[in-house]
Each structure stands twice: as structure tokens, then as C-alpha cells.
Amino acid sequence: MKTMKYFPALILLLGLLTALPLNAQDMDKAPKGERPHEMMMRDKPMPPFPPIPGLTEEQNAQIKKLHLENEKANLPIENNINELEAKLKTATTGDNTSFDLASKLVDEITALRGKLMKNNLKTRLDIRKLLTDEQKIVFDKHPMMDRMPRPGIHDKMEMKHPR
């Protein structure tokens, strides 16, 4: 008789435990661009930098110009990195693996990533020169990665860590 008192609660608990994992799996299988967090951001494109209070139109234009120049300078470097990473994958998989070739490719990739970091740092410092003291405080509080989002970086993470 006592077990019958807990039976409905047990059924409800089992139902919840089976429904939660099924719901999580459905969200992972949603087509790209239709996941809940992606659908929310679809109509709200991310600005190239966080809002800085009191920016003039001239400052805005100069900052956008600096960002564009930085992207133009970084694009060929990023393309080279992608090519070298593909070569590295080829050199480290299959029957003909080569430590020497892989090591050389890693050194080249590292050098190119250093160039990217220097380009981004130069752009950051150039933007900082355009700002007033109050604006610099807000600008400095935001880490560099938040300021310059890199499209596609989350896609690469998803590819490396399949669910």
C-alpha cells in the first residue's frame, strides 16, 4: 500500500529523466543557423567593437577604416595558416608521417599567428589613439578577443569536438 503512494511520483520522475536527454539531442541535430542561440542573433549583427560612449561620427569612421585595413592585412595570413594546417594534418596522418616536416610546419604556423597578433595589437593601439581619456577607460576594460570577434571560430570548435 505504501509503494502505491509513491508510484505516481516515480512515474513522473522517470518521464522527466527520459525527456530531458531527448530534448538536448534534438537541439544538437538542429540545422546550422536554426539553433536557438543562433536564431536570436540572426537579426542582431554583432558590431565590430563594443559600444564606446560618446564616439563621434569621425571617430566611428576612422575605427571602421582601421578594422577594414586590419582584416585586409590578416586575410592572406589566415589563408596561409589554413593551408599550412591542412599540410600539417596530411604530414601527421596516414602511412607517411614525418616529424621533421610537421615540426617545420608548426614553426611556420606559429610565425604567421604571431604576425596576426601583431597586426591586431597595432590596430588596437591605433584605435586607442583616437579616443578621449574617458573612452580609453571603457575601451581598455574589454579584452581584445571581445572587441574583434572572428567569424567561424565557433564552427571550428564544433568540428573538433563532435557531439
C-alpha atoms as a printed R data frame, in Angstrom:
    type eleno elety resid chain resno      x      y       z
1   ATOM     1    CA   MET     A     1  0.000  0.000   0.000
2   ATOM     2    CA   LYS     A     2  2.826  2.390   0.844
3   ATOM     3    CA   THR     A     3  4.523  1.686  -2.512
4   ATOM     4    CA   MET     A     4  1.339  2.672  -4.366
5   ATOM     5    CA   LYS     A     5  1.521  6.110  -2.716
6   ATOM     6    CA   TYR     A     6  4.911  6.807  -4.352
7   ATOM     7    CA   PHE     A     7  4.087  5.207  -7.700
8   ATOM     8    CA   PRO     A     8  2.764  8.389  -9.472
9   ATOM     9    CA   ALA     A     9  5.804 10.384  -8.297
10  ATOM    10    CA   LEU     A    10  8.118  7.645  -9.571
11  ATOM    11    CA   ILE     A    11  6.409  7.627 -12.979
12  ATOM    12    CA   LEU     A    12  6.689 11.423 -13.207
13  ATOM    13    CA   LEU     A    13 10.379 11.323 -12.276
14  ATOM    14    CA   LEU     A    14 11.127  8.635 -14.872
15  ATOM    15    CA   GLY     A    15  9.250 10.635 -17.506
16  ATOM    16    CA   LEU     A    16 11.318 13.746 -16.773
17  ATOM    17    CA   LEU     A    17 14.580 11.840 -16.811
18  ATOM    18    CA   THR     A    18 13.869 10.369 -20.239
19  ATOM    19    CA   ALA     A    19 12.507 13.589 -21.738
20  ATOM    20    CA   LEU     A    20 15.477 15.818 -20.851
21  ATOM    21    CA   PRO     A    21 18.167 13.920 -22.804
22  ATOM    22    CA   LEU     A    22 15.874 13.615 -25.811
23  ATOM    23    CA   ASN     A    23 15.332 17.359 -25.864
24  ATOM    24    CA   ALA     A    24 19.080 18.059 -25.672
25  ATOM    25    CA   GLN     A    25 19.762 15.690 -28.565
26  ATOM    26    CA   ASP     A    26 17.164 17.411 -30.727
27  ATOM    27    CA   MET     A    27 18.862 20.782 -30.243
28  ATOM    28    CA   ASP     A    28 22.226 19.376 -31.326
29  ATOM    29    CA   LYS     A    29 20.692 17.986 -34.503
30  ATOM    30    CA   ALA     A    30 19.089 21.275 -35.494
31  ATOM    31    CA   PRO     A    31 20.426 22.574 -38.808
32  ATOM    32    CA   LYS     A    32 23.096 25.228 -38.619
33  ATOM    33    CA   GLY     A    33 21.526 28.643 -38.160
34  ATOM    34    CA   GLU     A    34 18.368 27.220 -36.611
35  ATOM    35    CA   ARG     A    35 19.682 26.512 -33.136
36  ATOM    36    CA   PRO     A    36 18.015 28.726 -30.509
37  ATOM    37    CA   HIS     A    37 21.067 30.893 -29.745
38  ATOM    38    CA   GLU     A    38 21.793 31.348 -33.464
39  ATOM    39    CA   MET     A    39 18.204 32.308 -34.240
40  ATOM    40    CA   MET     A    40 18.296 35.006 -31.552
41  ATOM    41    CA   MET     A    41 21.464 36.552 -33.001
42  ATOM    42    CA   ARG     A    42 20.330 36.375 -36.636
43  ATOM    43    CA   ASP     A    43 18.618 39.756 -36.534
44  ATOM    44    CA   LYS     A    44 21.254 41.380 -34.335
45  ATOM    45    CA   PRO     A    45 24.575 41.501 -36.145
46  ATOM    46    CA   MET     A    46 27.485 41.929 -33.786
47  ATOM    47    CA   PRO     A    47 29.264 45.270 -34.067
48  ATOM    48    CA   PRO     A    48 32.979 45.108 -34.843
49  ATOM    49    CA   PHE     A    49 33.740 46.571 -31.406
50  ATOM    50    CA   PRO     A    50 31.785 47.187 -28.186
51  ATOM    51    CA   PRO     A    51 29.874 50.432 -27.903
52  ATOM    52    CA   ILE     A    52 32.110 53.176 -26.626
53  ATOM    53    CA   PRO     A    53 30.219 56.132 -25.155
54  ATOM    54    CA   GLY     A    54 30.496 59.463 -26.884
55  ATOM    55    CA   LEU     A    55 32.057 58.339 -30.159
56  ATOM    56    CA   THR     A    56 31.828 60.984 -32.842
57  ATOM    57    CA   GLU     A    57 30.969 60.130 -36.435
58  ATOM    58    CA   GLU     A    58 34.569 60.905 -37.393
59  ATOM    59    CA   GLN     A    59 35.916 58.516 -34.735
60  ATOM    60    CA   ASN     A    60 33.461 55.831 -35.873
61  ATOM    61    CA   ALA     A    61 34.549 56.202 -39.484
62  ATOM    62    CA   GLN     A    62 38.245 56.071 -38.579
63  ATOM    63    CA   ILE     A    63 37.741 52.990 -36.385
64  ATOM    64    CA   LYS     A    64 35.825 51.193 -39.123
65  ATOM    65    CA   LYS     A    65 38.571 52.095 -41.591
66  ATOM    66    CA   LEU     A    66 41.237 50.697 -39.245
67  ATOM    67    CA   HIS     A    67 39.243 47.475 -38.791
68  ATOM    68    CA   LEU     A    68 38.857 47.088 -42.548
69  ATOM    69    CA   GLU     A    69 42.565 47.628 -43.147
70  ATOM    70    CA   ASN     A    70 43.353 45.081 -40.436
71  ATOM    71    CA   GLU     A    71 41.003 42.496 -41.969
72  ATOM    72    CA   LYS     A    72 42.544 43.055 -45.408
73  ATOM    73    CA   ALA     A    73 46.037 42.563 -43.982
74  ATOM    74    CA   ASN     A    74 45.027 39.475 -41.978
75  ATOM    75    CA   LEU     A    75 43.120 37.642 -44.709
76  ATOM    76    CA   PRO     A    76 46.144 36.366 -46.688
77  ATOM    77    CA   ILE     A    77 47.880 35.374 -43.446
78  ATOM    78    CA   GLU     A    78 44.799 33.460 -42.267
79  ATOM    79    CA   ASN     A    79 44.595 31.727 -45.655
80  ATOM    80    CA   ASN     A    80 48.251 30.676 -45.364
81  ATOM    81    CA   ILE     A    81 47.619 29.354 -41.854
82  ATOM    82    CA   ASN     A    82 44.691 27.287 -43.120
83  ATOM    83    CA   GLU     A    83 46.816 25.832 -45.926
84  ATOM    84    CA   LEU     A    84 49.665 25.000 -43.552
85  ATOM    85    CA   GLU     A    85 47.276 23.384 -41.073
86  ATOM    86    CA   ALA     A    86 45.945 21.176 -43.868
87  ATOM    87    CA   LYS     A    87 49.514 20.225 -44.820
88  ATOM    88    CA   LEU     A    88 50.247 19.519 -41.153
89  ATOM    89    CA   LYS     A    89 47.262 17.202 -40.941
90  ATOM    90    CA   THR     A    90 48.473 15.382 -44.052
91  ATOM    91    CA   ALA     A    91 52.018 15.148 -42.680
92  ATOM    92    CA   THR     A    92 50.848 13.681 -39.370
93  ATOM    93    CA   THR     A    93 48.264 11.174 -40.605
94  ATOM    94    CA   GLY     A    94 48.429  8.159 -42.853
95  ATOM    95    CA   ASP     A    95 51.390  5.902 -43.531
96  ATOM    96    CA   ASN     A    96 53.975  8.542 -44.439
97  ATOM    97    CA   THR     A    97 54.168 10.648 -41.280
98  ATOM    98    CA   SER     A    98 57.146 12.925 -40.867
99  ATOM    99    CA   PHE     A    99 58.139 14.589 -37.607
100 ATOM   100    CA   ASP     A   100 60.630 16.909 -39.325
101 ATOM   101    CA   LEU     A   101 58.072 18.178 -41.833
102 ATOM   102    CA   ALA     A   102 55.409 18.514 -39.119
103 ATOM   103    CA   SER     A   103 57.807 20.431 -36.879
104 ATOM   104    CA   LYS     A   104 58.702 22.799 -39.715
105 ATOM   105    CA   LEU     A   105 55.018 23.393 -40.479
106 ATOM   106    CA   VAL     A   106 54.269 24.089 -36.807
107 ATOM   107    CA   ASP     A   107 57.051 26.695 -36.759
108 ATOM   108    CA   GLU     A   108 55.627 28.385 -39.871
109 ATOM   109    CA   ILE     A   109 52.097 28.406 -38.440
110 ATOM   110    CA   THR     A   110 53.380 29.868 -35.179
111 ATOM   111    CA   ALA     A   111 55.229 32.641 -37.015
112 ATOM   112    CA   LEU     A   112 52.122 33.530 -39.023
113 ATOM   113    CA   ARG     A   113 49.949 33.573 -35.903
114 ATOM   114    CA   GLY     A   114 52.483 35.940 -34.355
115 ATOM   115    CA   LYS     A   115 52.011 38.259 -37.347
116 ATOM   116    CA   LEU     A   116 48.245 38.152 -36.833
117 ATOM   117    CA   MET     A   117 48.632 39.031 -33.170
118 ATOM   118    CA   LYS     A   118 50.951 41.925 -34.002
119 ATOM   119    CA   ASN     A   119 48.541 43.246 -36.667
120 ATOM   120    CA   ASN     A   120 45.640 43.080 -34.215
121 ATOM   121    CA   LEU     A   121 47.690 44.761 -31.491
122 ATOM   122    CA   LYS     A   122 48.736 47.553 -33.848
123 ATOM   123    CA   THR     A   123 45.112 48.137 -34.833
124 ATOM   124    CA   ARG     A   124 44.067 48.167 -31.185
125 ATOM   125    CA   LEU     A   125 46.699 50.767 -30.309
126 ATOM   126    CA   ASP     A   126 45.812 52.871 -33.370
127 ATOM   127    CA   ILE     A   127 42.155 52.862 -32.316
128 ATOM   128    CA   ARG     A   128 43.139 53.756 -28.766
129 ATOM   129    CA   LYS     A   129 44.993 56.854 -30.057
130 ATOM   130    CA   LEU     A   130 41.703 58.165 -31.499
131 ATOM   131    CA   LEU     A   131 39.843 58.058 -28.158
132 ATOM   132    CA   THR     A   132 39.433 60.516 -25.312
133 ATOM   133    CA   ASP     A   133 40.559 59.582 -21.793
134 ATOM   134    CA   GLU     A   134 37.022 58.519 -20.756
135 ATOM   135    CA   GLN     A   135 36.620 56.424 -23.891
136 ATOM   136    CA   LYS     A   136 40.014 54.794 -23.338
137 ATOM   137    CA   ILE     A   137 38.882 53.557 -19.927
138 ATOM   138    CA   VAL     A   138 35.852 51.795 -21.453
139 ATOM   139    CA   PHE     A   139 37.947 50.509 -24.358
140 ATOM   140    CA   ASP     A   140 40.641 49.110 -22.074
141 ATOM   141    CA   LYS     A   141 38.125 47.258 -19.891
142 ATOM   142    CA   HIS     A   142 37.133 44.980 -22.778
143 ATOM   143    CA   PRO     A   143 39.527 42.170 -23.654
144 ATOM   144    CA   MET     A   144 40.851 42.161 -27.186
145 ATOM   145    CA   MET     A   145 39.020 38.962 -28.189
146 ATOM   146    CA   ASP     A   146 35.661 40.516 -27.303
147 ATOM   147    CA   ARG     A   147 36.431 43.533 -29.401
148 ATOM   148    CA   MET     A   148 37.428 41.696 -32.556
149 ATOM   149    CA   PRO     A   149 35.201 38.660 -32.988
150 ATOM   150    CA   ARG     A   150 36.429 36.176 -35.539
151 ATOM   151    CA   PRO     A   151 33.676 34.658 -37.595
152 ATOM   152    CA   GLY     A   152 33.869 30.922 -37.912
153 ATOM   153    CA   ILE     A   153 35.916 30.233 -34.808
154 ATOM   154    CA   HIS     A   154 32.952 28.525 -33.119
155 ATOM   155    CA   ASP     A   155 32.385 26.404 -36.217
156 ATOM   156    CA   LYS     A   156 35.940 25.086 -35.964
157 ATOM   157    CA   MET     A   157 35.396 24.226 -32.296
158 ATOM   158    CA   GLU     A   158 32.251 22.278 -33.133
159 ATOM   159    CA   MET     A   159 34.128 20.329 -35.790
160 ATOM   160    CA   LYS     A   160 36.909 19.390 -33.381
161 ATOM   161    CA   HIS     A   161 34.536 18.331 -30.627
162 ATOM   162    CA   PRO     A   162 31.662 16.417 -32.241
163 ATOM   163    CA   ARG     A   163 28.714 15.618 -30.043
